[in-house]
Amino acid sequence: MISLIIPTYRNPEFLDICLRSALEGQDNKNEIIVIVDGFVEESKHILNRYKDSINVLPLADNQGMQMALNLGVYNAKNKKICIINDDNVLSKGWDTVIEQTELTNTVLTINQIEPEGPGIFNFPAKDLGRTPSTFDYEGFLKYEKSISEVKTTNDGGIFPFAMQKIDYMIVGGFDTLYKSPFICDWDFFLKLDLKGMTFIRTHQAHFYHFGSSATKNGKEGTAFKATEGPAAETYIYKWGTPPTRYKNNSHRPIGQEIKGITF
């Protein structure tokens, strides 16, 4: 059994197809936790549609992705957790791939398919739709199956990912010092890297990613983007090094000593 953690912020149409795919794609009945980060009424009709299959944690006010994720994980009942975005579409058998992967001291990134690419993370690129209304769901399932292969590679440390809840708790989850949806994931993965975790990526499952819809569109998207610079400054203030991928996919400048920390 897996606890699937889905933070959502003003994205009801994307959340709808995300939940549909999670439920239709699972081989077993997993715990699905949706953390509604403010503006609960906007998503209420979607949440009601799946109310018998999900656990909803509403936040009256927008607290940020970090707080939402921490709340979701704190309430998770299973040893394995999987954290995704609300604009992900999950593949068939997603939970079996995670269940069959040994996650002791390991972070598993699930490969993604994106409309554009391959980008810095080298995700497969295929435009199957930019919005839920234009999304080719059956086409996604067919394409995902055609590129799936039973292998892992030694990279990852990015969304979406699965790991053991205990490891998330040990490093304190996501740092709420960051007032931005950006950079805080680098901080989180750096903590796991310093803990000695192994990062791998599965090529057996692929989730479709529409592409950070909540942080791209309209005035709010512009406002979100404006927080990236200050978040990077917070990271440098905290760790003494910029958020960068170093040799062997590490989040840390291996061997350097900065601000009393030997990386």
LINUR-V858560 format. One record per residue. N is the residue number from 1. PHI is phi in whole degrees, -180 to 180 (none if undefined). Layout:
BEGIN
n & phi
N & PHI
N & PHI
END
This chain:
BEGIN
n & phi
1 & none
2 & -125
3 & -100
4 & -92
5 & -107
6 & -128
7 & -80
8 & -138
9 & -142
10 & 52
11 & -138
12 & -60
13 & -66
14 & -70
15 & -60
16 & -58
17 & -72
18 & -63
19 & -67
20 & -57
21 & -68
22 & -64
23 & -75
24 & -71
25 & -89
26 & -77
27 & -87
28 & -130
29 & -83
30 & -102
31 & -84
32 & -117
33 & -111
34 & -110
35 & -103
36 & -92
37 & -89
38 & 86
39 & 52
40 & -59
41 & -60
42 & -65
43 & -108
44 & -60
45 & -67
46 & -74
47 & -62
48 & -65
49 & -63
50 & -114
51 & -58
52 & -81
53 & -121
54 & -132
55 & -112
56 & -102
57 & -117
58 & -89
59 & -109
60 & -60
61 & -121
62 & -66
63 & -106
64 & 100
65 & -58
66 & -62
67 & -64
68 & -63
69 & -63
70 & -61
71 & -61
72 & -63
73 & -69
74 & -58
75 & -92
76 & -66
77 & -103
78 & -108
79 & -69
80 & -100
81 & -122
82 & -132
83 & -110
84 & -132
85 & -94
86 & -76
87 & -109
88 & -95
89 & -116
90 & -91
91 & -88
92 & -65
93 & 73
94 & -57
95 & -73
96 & -65
97 & -60
98 & -68
99 & -61
100 & -83
101 & -97
102 & -71
103 & -109
104 & -62
105 & 56
106 & -136
107 & -112
108 & -106
109 & -86
110 & -92
111 & -60
112 & -122
113 & -113
114 & -124
115 & -62
116 & -126
117 & 171
118 & -81
119 & 69
120 & -71
121 & -99
122 & 58
123 & -75
124 & -59
125 & -114
126 & -158
127 & -82
128 & -108
129 & 133
130 & -102
131 & -138
132 & -57
133 & -70
134 & -104
135 & -73
136 & -94
137 & -64
138 & -66
139 & -63
140 & -63
141 & -60
142 & -68
143 & -66
144 & -60
145 & -65
146 & -71
147 & -103
148 & -69
149 & -145
150 & -80
151 & -161
152 & -126
153 & -124
154 & -86
155 & -150
156 & 130
157 & 71
158 & -144
159 & -74
160 & -80
161 & -149
162 & -128
163 & -166
164 & -85
165 & -58
166 & -59
167 & -69
168 & -61
169 & -68
170 & -60
171 & -89
172 & 84
173 & 66
174 & -85
175 & -78
176 & -79
177 & -63
178 & -78
179 & -102
180 & -162
181 & -77
182 & -97
183 & 73
184 & -60
185 & -71
186 & -61
187 & -60
188 & -62
189 & -70
190 & -64
191 & -60
192 & -67
193 & -62
194 & -66
195 & -74
196 & 94
197 & -71
198 & -97
199 & -111
200 & -133
201 & -127
202 & -91
203 & -110
204 & -89
205 & -132
206 & -133
207 & -102
208 & -78
209 & -128
210 & -67
211 & 114
212 & 49
213 & -61
214 & -73
215 & -111
216 & -114
217 & -96
218 & 65
219 & -64
220 & -65
221 & -62
222 & -64
223 & -66
224 & -60
225 & -61
226 & -67
227 & -86
228 & -67
229 & -60
230 & -59
231 & -66
232 & -64
233 & -64
234 & -62
235 & -61
236 & -65
237 & -61
238 & -76
239 & -106
240 & 79
241 & -148
242 & -74
243 & -71
244 & -141
245 & -88
246 & -102
247 & -56
248 & 59
249 & 66
250 & -76
251 & -89
252 & -126
253 & -77
254 & -56
255 & 93
256 & -83
257 & -112
258 & -133
259 & 52
260 & 81
261 & -112
262 & -89
263 & -84
END
